[in-house]
Amino acid sequence: MGEVVGGMKFEQKHGKERVRVGRVWRNQNDGFHYFVEWHVGISLFSDCVAAYVRDDNSDIVATDTMKNTVYVKAKECTEQISVEEFAIKLATHFINFYPQVTAAVVKIVEKPWERIYIDNEPHKHGFKFGSEKHTTEVMIKKSGALQVTSGIEGLTLLKTTKSRFEGFIRDKYTALPETQERMLATEVTASWSYPFEFLGNVPSSPNYFTERYIDVKKVLVETFFGSPKEGVYSASVQSTLYQMAKAVLSRFHDVSSIKLQMPNIHFLPVNMTNKDKATMVKFDNDVYLPTDEPHGSIEASLSRFQSRM
Ligand SMILES: O=c1[nH]c(=O)c2[nH]c(=O)[nH]c2[nH]1
């Protein structure tokens, strides 16, 4: 998308970040309310070179206009839609409405509002803030070419055993002992892509993306932990990450690729001696010092060779 300006390569885009919108849908039949809060980021690609080099703004869609469009489109959604469908709707609008726009990228983070239960009964209009967030990124080009990804942010997982880390390089800088017993904790960020190349290929079922999000999350979590009684051994964060990515691709044929970022959140063994070198606390896989930083950073992506269906 670069252009030659003054004999040099020039690339540009503009958009609006962190546009916040909340949307309620009220079911008239059963009285249940449905609520989402979306944080939207928009980037438009268009030939706006004149604005940069000739003070000519005539090809600019104002970022304020982009922000307003989020609220107009939210209002138009009279039926509940998934965050992915909303991103597709917005990106499609920018592509179709403005001849100048050659590509639109819409990223949305859905805040984790969950229905509240009182005495196991779902509340009709009460919500509490949960933890992990559902994300999406949609790109549409003027040609109609489409890329959709869904994702998860902030899925924090911990298991208290069945994790080891051995056989790594040992040299004069190495202090970490090999271990066959440790905690494993991480905050999973995942994003996966779908094979739909054009709008017409996107499944029309209204629950398609929401169900896929729930199912992928379930497979990631189950693969991390293993069965409730037995669990599963982890040889490293790397190994567990790969198992999780592989499980998603083998389970869901409509997922073309998945990227996982899994920081290793360290829980350090606590051993303490007093000033006379007498033991106060001897670590026996029981008392830990939780830490935020530094943390290991481990990420990988796994893709099918033929990612398009
Ligand atoms: O699972 C792990 N992977 C690493 O790469 C690593 N490095 C480290 O110090 N501890 C761990 N644990």
Ligand as a Chemical Component Dictionary entry (heavy atoms), coordinates in Angstrom:
data_LIG
# 
_chem_comp.id                   LIG 
_chem_comp.type                 NON-POLYMER 
_chem_comp.pdbx_formal_charge   0 
_chem_comp.three_letter_code    LIG 
# 
loop_
_chem_comp_atom.comp_id 
_chem_comp_atom.atom_id 
_chem_comp_atom.alt_atom_id 
_chem_comp_atom.type_symbol 
_chem_comp_atom.charge 
_chem_comp_atom.model_Cartn_x 
_chem_comp_atom.model_Cartn_y 
_chem_comp_atom.model_Cartn_z 
_chem_comp_atom.pdbx_ordinal 
LIG O1 O1 O 0 8.588  -23.844 30.391 1  
LIG C1 C1 C 0 9.597  -23.126 30.433 2  
LIG N1 N1 N 0 10.176 -22.708 29.264 3  
LIG C2 C2 C 0 11.306 -21.908 29.235 4  
LIG O2 O2 O 0 11.792 -21.548 28.140 5  
LIG C3 C3 C 0 11.841 -21.537 30.480 6  
LIG N2 N2 N 0 12.916 -20.776 30.831 7  
LIG C4 C4 C 0 12.953 -20.758 32.183 8  
LIG O3 O3 O 0 13.813 -20.152 32.874 9  
LIG N3 N3 N 0 11.932 -21.485 32.707 10 
LIG C5 C5 C 0 11.228 -21.983 31.665 11 
LIG N4 N4 N 0 10.116 -22.759 31.614 12 
# 
loop_
_chem_comp_bond.comp_id 
_chem_comp_bond.atom_id_1 
_chem_comp_bond.atom_id_2 
_chem_comp_bond.value_order 
_chem_comp_bond.pdbx_ordinal 
LIG O1 C1 DOUB 1  
LIG C1 N1 SING 2  
LIG C1 N4 SING 3  
LIG N1 C2 SING 4  
LIG C2 O2 DOUB 5  
LIG C2 C3 SING 6  
LIG C3 N2 SING 7  
LIG C3 C5 DOUB 8  
LIG N2 C4 SING 9  
LIG C4 O3 DOUB 10 
LIG C4 N3 SING 11 
LIG N3 C5 SING 12 
LIG C5 N4 SING 13 
# 
